[in-house]
Amino acid sequence: MRYIFIGTLLLFFNKVQSQNLDIISSQILEKGFKLYRNEMASWISTDSLTQSEKSKIKGYFTYLESKSKKLISVYVDSTEQLAVKRFSFEQASNLEISLIRVEKNIALTGEEKQILTVRNNAFEIAKFWYQSFGYFEIVNPNIIIYETEPEYVVYIIPGPFNNNIVPIGGDIYLTYSREGKSKKMEPIHNNIIPFNYQILQETIDTGHEHRGKKLGKEFITPTDICTLLLYKDVFNGEKHTVIHKKYISEFYFKDPKLVIRPNNEKLRIK
C-alpha cells in the first residue's frame, strides 16, 4: 500500500506542476501579445507617414491607454507640444489591431506630455545601456509604454538598424512614477543574440539559452515572444526553444502557442 500511495502522490504532484506551467504559459503569452500589438501600432503608423510629415517629426511614442484600452501612436513636432499625427487603434484579435482614428496637428494632452517625458528618459537610459555594451551600432531602442496605476511601465526592446539581423535579448524593464520620475530599471537578459537572417532562413528550428543566477530567467520572456512574433516571417522553422536548467519553453510560430515543460533531459545549447 505504501508504494501505491507514493505512486499516487507523484502523479498528483506531476499533475499540479503541469497545471501551474499551463497557467504560466498563458500569462507569458498574453503579455507577449500585448507587447507585440504595441509594436505593430508603431510599425503601421510609421509606414503610413508621408515624407513631408516625417520632416516635421522629432520623435514618437506608442502607449496603451489604461481606461479605453486603445493603442495610441503619437508623432511629435520639434517643439514637443504638438502632435503632427496621432493614430488610435483597437484590438481586433491577439495579433491584430484595427486603425480607428487619425488626427493631425493637434496639441499634446497633459497625459501625453508626461508620457513623452518618460519616453525621452527611457531612450537615454537605453542609449547609455547599449553604448556600454557596444550594441548601439547594431540596434535601435523600441520603447513600449503602459499607463498603469500608480505608475508607468516601460519595456525597451531592441530593433535592428539593418535588415540582416534579428536581435534577441538586450531588453530592459523600467517603471516611472505618474510624475515621470524613474523608479526602477531591470535588465531582462544578460546580452543580445544577433540572429542572422540568412541563417534563420536556412535553419529548421532555432533557440537560445537563459543562463546566470540573476538574469537567467526560468522561462521564455514576453519580450522574447514579442520579438519572435515581429520577425516570425524570417524564421523558417516551426518553433523557437528557450532552455533553462529547470525548464524548456517551446514557442510555436503558427497559431502561436507556448509549451513549457521541465528540463528532465538536462538539455543545454552548446
C-alpha positions as CSV (number, residue, x, y, z in Angstrom):
1,M,0.0,0.0,0.0
2,R,2.9,2.4,0.8
3,Y,4.2,2.0,-2.8
4,I,0.8,2.6,-4.3
5,F,0.4,5.7,-2.1
6,I,3.8,7.1,-3.2
7,G,3.0,6.5,-6.8
8,T,-0.4,8.2,-6.5
9,L,1.3,11.1,-4.7
10,L,3.9,11.5,-7.5
11,L,1.1,11.5,-10.1
12,F,-0.7,14.2,-8.2
13,F,2.4,16.5,-7.9
14,N,3.1,16.0,-11.7
15,K,-0.4,17.0,-12.5
16,V,-0.2,20.1,-10.3
17,Q,3.1,21.1,-11.8
18,S,1.7,20.6,-15.3
19,Q,-1.3,22.8,-14.4
20,N,0.9,25.5,-12.9
21,L,3.1,25.5,-16.0
22,D,0.0,25.9,-18.2
23,I,-1.0,29.0,-16.3
24,I,2.4,30.5,-16.5
25,S,2.5,29.8,-20.3
26,S,-0.8,31.6,-20.8
27,Q,0.3,34.6,-18.7
28,I,3.6,34.9,-20.6
29,L,1.9,34.5,-24.0
30,E,-0.8,37.1,-23.1
31,K,1.9,39.7,-22.1
32,G,3.9,38.9,-25.3
33,F,0.8,39.5,-27.4
34,K,0.3,42.8,-25.6
35,L,3.9,44.0,-26.4
36,Y,3.5,42.8,-30.0
37,R,0.3,44.8,-30.6
38,N,2.0,47.9,-29.2
39,E,4.9,47.5,-31.7
40,M,2.6,46.8,-34.5
41,A,0.8,50.1,-33.9
42,S,4.2,51.8,-34.2
43,W,5.1,49.9,-37.4
44,I,1.7,50.5,-39.1
45,S,1.5,54.2,-38.1
46,T,5.2,54.9,-39.1
47,D,4.7,53.3,-42.5
48,S,1.7,55.5,-43.2
49,L,3.6,58.8,-42.7
50,T,4.4,60.9,-45.8
51,Q,7.9,62.2,-46.4
52,S,6.6,65.7,-45.7
53,E,5.2,64.6,-42.3
54,K,8.4,62.8,-41.4
55,S,10.4,66.0,-42.0
56,K,8.4,67.7,-39.2
57,I,8.7,65.0,-36.7
58,K,11.2,64.9,-33.8
59,G,10.2,61.7,-32.3
60,Y,7.2,59.4,-31.5
61,F,5.8,57.1,-28.8
62,T,3.1,54.5,-28.6
63,Y,1.2,53.8,-25.4
64,L,-1.8,51.8,-24.2
65,E,-4.5,53.9,-22.6
66,S,-5.4,52.2,-19.3
67,K,-9.1,53.3,-19.4
68,S,-10.0,52.9,-23.1
69,K,-7.6,50.1,-23.8
70,K,-6.8,51.7,-27.1
71,L,-3.3,51.9,-28.5
72,I,-2.2,55.5,-29.3
73,S,0.8,56.4,-31.6
74,V,1.8,60.0,-31.3
75,Y,4.3,61.7,-33.7
76,V,5.7,64.9,-32.1
77,D,7.0,68.1,-33.7
78,S,10.2,69.8,-32.8
79,T,8.5,71.9,-30.0
80,E,7.3,68.7,-28.3
81,Q,3.9,70.4,-27.8
82,L,2.1,69.4,-31.0
83,A,1.2,66.0,-32.5
84,V,1.9,66.2,-36.2
85,K,-0.2,63.0,-36.3
86,R,-2.0,60.8,-33.8
87,F,-3.2,57.3,-34.6
88,S,-5.7,55.4,-32.5
89,F,-6.0,51.6,-32.7
90,E,-8.2,49.0,-31.1
91,Q,-7.5,45.3,-30.6
92,A,-9.1,43.0,-33.2
93,S,-7.5,39.7,-32.1
94,N,-4.5,38.5,-30.2
95,L,-2.2,39.5,-33.1
96,E,-4.3,42.1,-35.0
97,I,-5.2,45.7,-34.4
98,S,-7.6,48.0,-36.3
99,L,-6.9,51.7,-37.1
100,I,-10.0,53.6,-35.9
101,R,-8.9,57.3,-36.0
102,V,-6.2,59.6,-37.4
103,E,-5.8,63.2,-36.1
104,K,-3.4,65.8,-37.5
105,N,-1.7,68.9,-36.0
106,I,-3.3,68.8,-32.5
107,A,-1.9,69.8,-29.1
108,L,-0.5,67.0,-26.9
109,T,-2.7,66.3,-23.9
110,G,-1.2,66.7,-20.4
111,E,-1.0,63.0,-20.1
112,E,0.9,62.7,-23.4
113,K,3.4,65.3,-22.2
114,Q,4.1,63.2,-19.2
115,I,4.4,60.1,-21.3
116,L,6.8,61.9,-23.7
117,T,9.0,62.8,-20.6
118,V,9.0,59.1,-19.7
119,R,9.8,58.1,-23.3
120,N,12.7,60.6,-23.6
121,N,14.2,59.4,-20.3
122,A,13.8,55.7,-21.2
123,F,15.5,56.4,-24.5
124,E,18.5,58.0,-22.8
125,I,18.8,55.0,-20.5
126,A,18.6,52.6,-23.4
127,K,21.2,54.6,-25.3
128,F,23.6,54.5,-22.4
129,W,23.0,50.8,-21.8
130,Y,23.5,49.8,-25.4
131,Q,26.6,52.0,-25.8
132,S,28.1,50.5,-22.6
133,F,28.0,47.0,-24.2
134,G,28.8,48.1,-27.7
135,Y,25.3,47.4,-29.0
136,F,24.2,50.9,-30.1
137,E,25.8,50.5,-33.6
138,I,23.6,47.5,-34.4
139,V,20.2,48.1,-32.6
140,N,17.6,50.8,-32.2
141,P,15.6,51.0,-28.9
142,N,11.9,50.4,-29.3
143,I,10.1,51.8,-26.3
144,I,6.8,50.3,-25.2
145,I,4.8,52.3,-22.5
146,Y,1.8,51.3,-20.5
147,E,-0.3,53.6,-18.3
148,T,-0.9,51.8,-15.0
149,E,-1.9,52.8,-11.5
150,P,0.0,54.1,-9.7
151,E,2.9,54.1,-12.3
152,Y,4.1,53.8,-15.9
153,V,5.5,50.5,-17.0
154,V,8.1,50.7,-19.8
155,Y,9.7,47.9,-21.8
156,I,12.7,48.6,-24.1
157,I,13.2,46.0,-26.9
158,P,16.0,46.4,-29.4
159,G,15.1,46.6,-33.1
160,P,17.8,46.1,-35.9
161,F,19.4,49.1,-37.7
162,N,19.5,46.9,-40.8
163,N,17.7,44.0,-42.3
164,N,20.4,41.4,-41.7
165,I,19.7,40.5,-38.1
166,V,17.0,39.8,-35.6
167,P,18.2,40.8,-32.1
168,I,17.0,38.6,-29.2
169,G,17.6,39.9,-25.7
170,G,19.1,43.3,-24.8
171,D,15.7,44.2,-23.3
172,I,15.0,46.4,-20.2
173,Y,12.1,46.8,-17.8
174,L,11.5,50.2,-16.2
175,T,8.9,51.8,-14.0
176,Y,8.2,55.5,-13.6
177,S,6.0,57.5,-11.2
178,R,2.9,59.3,-12.5
179,E,5.0,62.4,-12.4
180,G,7.5,60.9,-14.8
181,K,10.3,60.1,-12.3
182,S,12.3,57.0,-12.8
183,K,11.7,54.4,-10.1
184,K,13.2,51.1,-11.2
185,M,15.4,49.7,-14.0
186,E,16.0,46.0,-14.5
187,P,17.7,44.3,-17.5
188,I,15.7,41.3,-18.6
189,H,18.5,39.5,-20.4
190,N,22.3,39.4,-20.0
191,N,23.1,40.3,-23.5
192,I,21.9,40.4,-27.2
193,I,22.0,37.5,-29.6
194,P,22.0,38.8,-33.2
195,F,20.4,36.1,-35.3
196,N,21.4,36.4,-38.9
197,Y,18.6,36.5,-41.5
198,Q,20.2,34.1,-43.8
199,I,21.0,31.5,-41.1
200,L,17.4,31.8,-39.8
201,Q,16.0,31.1,-43.3
202,E,18.2,28.0,-43.6
203,T,17.6,26.6,-40.1
204,I,14.8,24.3,-39.3
205,D,14.3,25.3,-35.7
206,T,16.1,27.9,-33.5
207,G,16.7,28.5,-29.8
208,H,18.7,30.2,-27.2
209,E,19.6,29.6,-23.5
210,H,18.9,31.5,-20.3
211,R,21.9,31.3,-18.1
212,G,23.1,33.1,-15.0
213,K,21.9,33.3,-11.4
214,K,20.4,36.8,-11.6
215,L,19.2,37.2,-15.2
216,G,18.8,33.6,-16.2
217,K,15.0,33.6,-16.4
218,E,13.4,30.2,-15.9
219,F,11.0,30.7,-18.8
220,I,10.9,32.4,-22.2
221,T,10.0,36.1,-21.6
222,P,7.2,38.2,-23.0
223,T,9.8,40.3,-24.8
224,D,11.2,37.2,-26.4
225,I,7.6,36.4,-27.6
226,C,7.2,39.9,-28.9
227,T,10.4,39.9,-30.9
228,L,9.7,36.4,-32.3
229,L,6.2,37.5,-33.5
230,L,7.6,40.7,-35.1
231,Y,10.0,38.7,-37.2
232,K,8.2,35.4,-37.5
233,D,8.2,35.5,-41.3
234,V,12.0,35.5,-41.2
235,F,12.1,32.2,-39.2
236,N,12.0,29.1,-41.3
237,G,11.3,26.7,-38.5
238,E,8.2,25.6,-36.7
239,K,9.3,26.7,-33.2
240,H,11.9,28.6,-31.1
241,T,13.1,27.0,-27.9
242,V,14.4,28.7,-24.8
243,I,16.4,26.4,-22.5
244,H,16.9,26.9,-18.8
245,K,18.4,24.3,-16.4
246,K,15.0,23.8,-14.9
247,Y,12.6,24.3,-17.8
248,I,12.2,24.2,-21.5
249,S,10.0,26.8,-23.2
250,E,8.8,25.9,-26.8
251,F,7.2,28.8,-28.7
252,Y,5.4,27.7,-31.9
253,F,5.0,30.4,-34.6
254,K,1.9,29.1,-36.4
255,D,-1.3,29.7,-34.4
256,P,1.1,30.9,-31.7
257,K,1.2,28.8,-28.7
258,L,3.7,28.3,-25.8
259,V,4.5,25.0,-24.2
260,I,6.6,24.9,-21.0
261,R,7.9,21.7,-19.5
262,P,10.5,20.5,-17.0
263,N,14.0,20.1,-18.4
264,N,14.2,16.5,-17.4
265,E,16.7,15.8,-20.2
266,K,19.1,18.5,-18.8
267,L,19.4,19.9,-22.2
268,R,21.9,22.7,-23.0
269,I,22.8,24.8,-26.0
270,K,26.5,24.4,-26.8
